[in-house]
Amino acid sequence: MNDVVRTEVEGAVTTLTVDSPEYRNSMGAPGVREGLAAAIDAFEADDTQRVLVLTGANGTFSAGGNLKVLKGLRSRPELEDRITKGGGTIGTILRSDKLYIAAVEGSAFGAGVGLAAACDLVVAADGARFCAAQIRVGASPDGGMFWSVPRRMGRAAAKRLLLTGDEINQAAALAQGLADYPAPDGGALEAAQKLGRKLAYGPPLAQTTVKRFFAQDITGMDAVLGWERDTAIDNFMTDDFAEGASAFLEKRRPTFRGE
């Protein structure tokens, strides 16, 4: 979509690569927020695309925000505009019926943690490091982190990550739920794209049901069980279920159409 956000399409999988080496793929680097927003909007509007893989070039996922720019924004309207634009992209990822995978190499700091955590699945390379760095400079977390990080890690681990600004490595991220799959250094993107191709063959309506549950804030046993019952009935009535059941019984691969 622009020089700092590259788009690659293979089948039903879109890959977005942030490539701003001077800023270590910072979300605040010139053109990055705008490029991500435009590319994600294009992905969402394309009915042929099912899964988006998000990564950073040159061995770095994202260094977070641009402190030089943020330090110079002293008026509330300026800050509201900047934070709202970034939050809009995160909101699109969280609310989307499509699937997002983060492929993390190297550092995911500050808003980079928020970007990764907003994705449905996270592949982390051996050398991946995660840090909610905002607290280190007297800022509070943004980028949807108060929503996505506790839902991934649990409240206690999320509080520790957001409050201390400590780095955690791949092993800790996997153990605590911030990451889902390991990969060797240099292999996160390949692993994420392989996972994306697998998911793209899956049943989109059923996948959307799972994603919507975790994106909502349904509480209470009766409410959850009622929601589960209603959505199960809805999905049993789809053509996708009929196709999936027939394919299983006929020992062939199903072809899901999202109908």
Secondary structure, DSSP 8 states (H G I E B T S, - for coil): -BTTEEEEEETTEEEEEE--GGGTT-TTSTTHHHHHHHHHHHHHH-TT--EEEEEESTT-SB--S-HHHHHH--SHHHHHHHHHHHHHHHHHHHH-SSEEEEEE-SEEETHHHHHHHHSSEEEEETT-EEE-GGGGGT----TTHHHHHHHHH-HHHHHHHHHH---EEHHHHHHHTS--EEE-TT-HHHHHHHHHHHHHTS-HHHHHHHHHHHHS---SHHHHHHHHHHHHHHHHTSHHHHHHHHHHHTTS-------
